[in-house]
Amino acid sequence: MYIPFFLNMSGGEVFIILLFILIFFGSKRIPEFARTLGKGMREVRNATDSIKKEITGSVRDVEREIYENRKNFTEDIDKTLKDIDPADKEK
């Protein structure tokens, strides 16, 4: 997972943050905190995946509709041209 604000942090700064978490939450609450954080991240990921699937499905529907309309349009043009040009009727 890419977290941009961690890119500029050194090992000492990360250690201080982890020490602060240990002092603030205590050793017994850290696993609970980690589980809650993991569940939250999973829910965000699932919501993101759901949104991506919805958008992809909508795009496919639009593409399919455009393809069908284009096919019908070209068939209508061919029919119109055959109606206009008598030489094409013989073909």
N, C-alpha and C positions, 0 to 999 in steps of 0.2 A: 504494500500500500504506500502510495506517495503522499508524504506530508511535507509541504513546502517549508513550514516554519522550523522544522527540525534540521534543515540543511545548514543553517548558520550556527548551530549549537555545538559546542565542544563536549568532550566526554565529561569534564568537570561540571559543566552546567546541567547535563542530564543526571549526573550523580546527585547533585544538590536537589534537583526536582524530585527524584526518587526518594531521597532521604526525607524531604518535606512531606511527601505522600505517606511514608511509613510513620512519621511522627504524628501527622494530622489524623490519619485513619486508624492507625494501630495495626499490628500484625494480624489480628484475627479478622479484621474487616476488609483487608486487601483482596483476598480471594472473592469475596462477595462483590466488591467494587469492580474487580476484573470481569466477573461473570456478567454483571449489569452492563458494563461497557461493551463487552462482546455481543450481548443480545441487542444492544442499541445499534451497534455497527451492522449486525446481521439484518436488522429491520430496515435500516437505511439502504443497504445493498439490495434487499428484496424489493423495496419500493422503487429503487432506481431501475432494477431489471424489469419490473412490471411496466414502468413508464416507457422504457426502451421497446419492449414487446408491443405495447399499444401503438407507439409511433411507427414502428416498422410495419405493423399490420395495416395501419391507415395509409402509409405510403404505398404498400403493395396494392391496396384497393384502388387508390387513385391511379397507379400505373396501369392496372388492369382495365380500368374504365377508359383511360386515355387510349390504350391499345385498341379496345373495342370500338371506340368512337372513330379512331383513325381508319380502322378497317372498313367500317360502315361508310365513312366519308369517301374513301377511295373507290368503293364499290358504286356509290351514288354518282361519282364523277365519271367513272367508266360507262355506266348506264346512260348518263346524260350525253356523253360524247357519242355513243353509238346511236342515240336517237337523233342527234344533230347531223352526223355524217352518214349519208346513205351508203357510202362505199364500205363502211364498217359493218353494216347490217348483213352484207353478203358474206362476211367472214365468219 
